[in-house]
Amino acid sequence: MAVSPVALRPRVLLLNASLAGDQGNTAVLLARARRLLARSATVDALTLADNPASFADLRPRLASAQGLLIGTGTHWDSWSSVLQDFLEQATPAEGTALWLGKPVACVVSEHSTGGKGVLSRLQGVLVTLGCFLPPMSGLVLSRAAVLAARHSPDPVAARDFWCADDLRVVCHNLAEAARITSSGTTGRPPRWRAWPVDRTDFAARWLDPAG
């Protein structure tokens, strides 16, 4: 029996864990992600800062999602306090079907520094809960990188910075992973994507010895 294309669309939950809720930079990133994911998935969205519900109340929405995209800002080299509270409440569910093998992606916004450490530690926590990380499913977008790309006299030099366009790769790979886990079979092999990588200039000397 043929399976309809609608039935093959995985359900993905966008979890906005920013302190600024729907008014911050993370919300802008997640709105873009929603448009990208909507091409191949059924998308739900939840904003923790604007939702007083407990983890137990949110659990049914988490359970129905076959993929998860978490967004947070960077606060003193860490994620938001609302995300910390969420993760602490999630502790009793560690290693259960709620998380086990569920693909998850992360987007982190930052002003200038600290976001990469936040991303790496958050991914480590999610793997410990039981989640599965698709390739290239973590992104840090900083104001510094946006300004560098916008004003750099050498646009090529800024290509190796994470940028908003890299969100396409994150969303594509998350949707591919969710498709596999939701259908219970690989069907066709996953078609992973990669963002541009500097393979020629990565060892270049960019500090001027003259100061």
C-alpha positions, -999 to 999 in steps of 0.1 A, spaced: 0 0 0 14 34 -9 21 58 19 10 94 14 36 121 14 18 138 43 22 107 64 60 108 58 64 143 71 80 142 106 69 163 134 95 188 147 92 210 178 110 243 180 119 251 216 126 288 222 146 288 254 158 324 251 153 348 280 138 373 256 112 349 245 95 358 212 112 393 212 148 383 210 174 374 184 169 337 190 133 341 181 143 356 147 165 326 141 138 301 150 112 319 128 136 314 99 141 278 109 103 273 110 100 285 74 128 262 63 115 231 82 79 236 70 90 225 35 95 189 48 81 186 83 51 195 104 63 222 128 52 230 163 67 258 184 70 265 221 85 295 240 96 286 275 99 322 288 63 329 278 50 296 291 46 290 329 38 253 323 58 227 341 79 200 324 52 175 331 27 197 313 51 201 283 59 165 281 31 154 257 43 180 231 79 167 235 68 131 232 48 137 200 78 154 183 101 133 162 128 160 160 137 189 182 153 223 175 164 242 207 174 279 206 190 299 233 210 331 238 244 333 255 245 346 291 279 348 308 293 318 289 261 297 295 226 292 282 196 309 296 182 303 330 149 291 315 167 264 296 187 254 327 154 250 346 140 229 317 170 206 316 169 201 354 132 192 353 140 168 324 165 148 345 141 121 356 133 113 319 170 107 311 174 76 289 137 71 284 117 69 252 111 106 255 147 113 244 162 80 233 173 83 197 154 116 191 173 139 167 180 173 181 196 204 166 207 236 185 210 272 175 228 297 198 228 335 195 255 356 210 268 391 211 305 385 205 319 354 223 310 324 244 284 308 222 305 279 209 312 267 244 274 269 251 267 249 220 292 222 227 281 218 263 244 218 254 250 191 228 268 170 254 238 173 278 214 163 251 234 133 241 235 122 278 197 125 279 196 101 250 192 123 220 209 118 186 229 146 169 226 147 131 257 160 113 262 198 113 232 203 135 246 230 157 250 267 149 262 298 167 253 332 152 270 362 167 265 399 162 303 401 156 301 376 127 271 394 111 290 428 113 322 412 99 303 397 70 285 429 63 315 452 64 345 430 56 366 444 27 373 408 18 340 389 17 359 356 11 376 360 45 342 360 62 329 329 46 343 306 73 322 324 100 288 309 108 261 329 91 223 329 89 225 309 56 240 280 75 207 276 92 195 259 60 220 231 66 210 227 102 173 224 93 178 201 64 199 177 84 174 177 113 145 170 89 165 142 73 172 126 107 136 131 119 124 114 86 144 84 94 134 80 130 97 87 124 94 62 96 113 35 114 133 27 82 159 45 63 142 41 29 166 60 8 200 69 24 200 103 42 211 132 21 232 151 45 244 186 37 274 205 48 280 243 51 310 259 34 343 251 50 376 270 45 399 244 31 427 267 18 431 297 40 426 281 75 463 283 84 468 318 71 485 344 93 460 371 99 477 391 127 499 420 116 533 417 134 536 455 132 506 459 154 
